[in-house]
Amino acid sequence: MKIVALGGGHGLYATLLAMRRLSDDVTAVVTVADDGGSSGRLRAELDVIPPGDLRMAMAALLSADGDQRSHQRAAVLQHRFGGHGALAGHPIGNLLLAGMSEMHGDVVSALDTLANALGVRGRVLPMSVSPLQIEADVSGLEADPRISHQISGQVAVATTPGKVRRVRLVPPDPPACDDAIAAIDAADLVVLGPGSWFSSVIPHVLVPAQLAALSATRARKVLIVNLAPEPGETAGFSVERHLHVLHAHADRLPIDDVVVDSGSVPVGREREHVERAAAMFGAALHEGELAVPGTHTHDPGKVAELIDRLCNSESGSTKRKEDA
């Protein structure tokens, strides 16, 4: 099974661990708008695509192999320099990707070369071949809730004390990654989320060519909703609200399955509201106990098990026959 997983940061990391339990043919498509920490520094100094989320995705694919050597290589990628000098805070993997991007003049070639050198099974690709910026319309920063402000930057969006109403990318029509588009077109399964909703999930539907590919692919499309709202971006959000804001940014995106943790959707009327929200995408709602107990982190084994059941269900088989 050919799987494409879209997202960024820790959410995509967890998804990749889950998807590698189902297939060795996994492609990660990663957001490229980070402007904080090591990625922000390298982006500003070298004008490269921010490498942090790309590094994390590669480390996830290595960690999923389960053998000691792969774990050691993942640990090397993730190791951050200490101290107080120019290297302080930089992960080794970020420096490797930034350097190889300069050498190759092409981030996709740099990613493929590093993956081959490390023995990564699967592929890591950027959402766009150009570094992007996120802008958001935010209310609640003043006493009058009707007043909206524009804030710029992924870190600012992720940490705002206000309510994010809408996000967009700068430039507004960014170039997609051709290899990512080809992977989506050839996929059997495409998974979007979980992750920071406005800065890691929604940006994937704001690249026009990628949204077109997601709409056109015959792959089964699964949306995994966050286990809990995040301070800043989605404070106070219900599962239903997560779905509504995604739909507001991509109202023609077809999705087959919306996957949620059973603890986040009470029975009764609220569940009916979530089912209606999923139906806006043409999707069916599926629940399961997906969290690592006592945390807001998805358990890769539980996620893999649920999605495996979906892919082997009668509805999944029927859909693929109809598309063939």
Beta strands, then each sheet from edge to edge (+ up, - down):
strand 1: 3-7
strand 2: 26-30
strand 3: 123-126
strand 4: 133-139
strand 5: 148-152
strand 6: 163-170
strand 7: 189-192
strand 8: 220-224
strand 9: 257-261
strand 10: 284-288
sheet 1: 3+ 2+ 1+ 7+ 8+ 9+ 10+
sheet 2: 5+ 4- 6+
end
